[in-house]
């Protein structure tokens, strides 16, 4: 396109003698045929373009974020487990979102009178992939009822990019990176968790007193559902000559039985919660027990459970 501010330059004409018009046309035709032949012929030195790598989002993806809230010191743990299936350029599936709050000052929450609570939601999603670019939107959600759920939810739209082993998404609430954990559709649980399990933990406090915590779990699994109980035994041994005030002795033991229910989620993950507790009376029993919720997984022959800010690993006896 010419600049409208400048006058167009006059066309130039090649000075051709009258007697050479025929020769000039023949030469032009020969050059045109030569150029066409070069363009149509193969170029041995030209490298062929590599085929584009096919991107597939089918599988399981995980995102986890932990943050301590300023002021209160509460720990907030956000976890999302995405299950996606891709057909051509179309993507669909869902993700399970769990938000756990853990009290930072040792005071229980008013909503459940416990030191922690978890809010769970399942979001249905759909989207598309073009090259390495991704567009995903949430279409619906289902929330688990609970005393600490404020009911506030919002559907979101994401745009992002597929990277090796990850999907980087940006939405209304910020940016997050999903990490791939599986390339196959959700697998069934790898093992039957029915039977006995054991957990033991030993600590020494600042006064030299030794604490031994022992839990014996008995679980039954049926069609992905879990139920059972565990017996908790805590033994305290004085580190010096000073006896404990509760029994005037150098040692005491407390016993409690917790009933538990749970399920095995998609991808082999576990979800457990304590439903009731029965405490054996005794002079050193304070009677203070709070029911907890667990999330975990079965790995390397053990059950790894996360509860609030803690973690424990159950082994076969």
Secondary structure, DSSP 8 states (H G I E B T S, - for coil): ---TTS-----------GGGHHHHHHHHHHHHHHHHHHHHS--TT-------------EEEEEEEEEE-TTT--EEEEEEEEEEEEETTEEEEEEEEEEEEE-SSS---TTTSSSEEEEEEEEEEEEEEETTEEEEEEEEEEE---TT--------EEEEEEETTEEEEEETTEEEEEEEEESSS----SS---EEEEEEEEEE-TT--EEEEEEEEEEEEETTEEEEEEEEEEEEE-SSS---TTTSSSEEEEEEEEEEEEEE-TTSEEEEEEEEEEE---TT--------EEEEEEETTEEEEEETTEEEEEB--
